[in-house]
Amino acid sequence: MYEAVCARLRALRCGVRGARREAGMVTSEYAVGLVAAAAFAVLLYKVVTSGQVSAELHDIVERALDARM
């Protein structure tokens, strides 16, 4: 695999025909990234809305609003 990567880098540096630049993700990579982002968002939502975390966040906000300057 190391040889293949080195050959690809040499081809890109030398401007060999057929070696195209990859700017961005292809559709399948985009889809996998989108699914991963959605799964992370759901996990984060579940953690933040859980009872203990919600109570801690509520306490932090209460203390911040009651702080004296």
C-alpha positions in Angstrom: 0.0 0.0 0.0 2.9 2.4 0.8 4.2 1.9 -2.8 0.8 2.8 -4.2 0.5 5.9 -2.2 4.0 7.0 -3.2 3.3 6.3 -6.9 0.1 8.4 -6.6 1.9 11.3 -5.0 4.6 11.2 -7.7 2.0 11.2 -10.4 0.3 14.2 -8.9 3.5 16.1 -8.4 4.7 15.4 -12.0 1.3 16.2 -13.5 1.0 12.8 -15.2 -2.0 12.5 -17.5 -4.8 10.5 -15.9 -3.9 11.6 -12.4 -6.8 13.8 -11.4 -7.0 16.0 -8.4 -9.6 14.9 -5.9 -11.3 18.0 -4.6 -14.0 17.1 -2.2 -15.9 13.9 -1.4 -17.6 11.6 -3.7 -21.2 10.8 -3.2 -20.7 7.7 -1.1 -18.2 9.4 1.2 -20.7 12.3 1.5 -23.5 9.9 2.4 -21.4 8.1 5.0 -20.3 11.5 6.5 -23.9 12.6 6.7 -25.0 9.5 8.4 -22.2 9.7 10.9 -23.0 13.4 11.6 -26.7 12.5 12.1 -25.8 9.7 14.5 -23.5 11.9 16.5 -26.2 14.6 16.7 -28.7 12.0 18.0 -26.2 10.8 20.6 -25.4 14.3 21.7 -29.2 15.1 22.0 -29.7 12.0 24.1 -26.9 12.9 26.4 -27.9 16.5 26.8 -31.5 15.7 27.5 -30.8 13.0 30.0 -31.9 13.7 33.5 -28.6 14.2 35.2 -27.0 16.3 32.5 -30.1 18.4 32.1 -30.1 19.1 35.8 -26.4 20.0 35.8 -26.9 22.4 32.8 -29.9 23.9 34.5 -27.8 24.5 37.7 -25.1 26.1 35.6 -27.5 28.5 33.9 -29.1 29.4 37.2 -25.8 30.2 38.8 -24.8 32.3 35.8 -28.0 34.3 35.9 -27.8 34.8 39.7 -24.2 35.9 39.6 -23.5 39.4 41.0 -21.2 41.7 39.1 
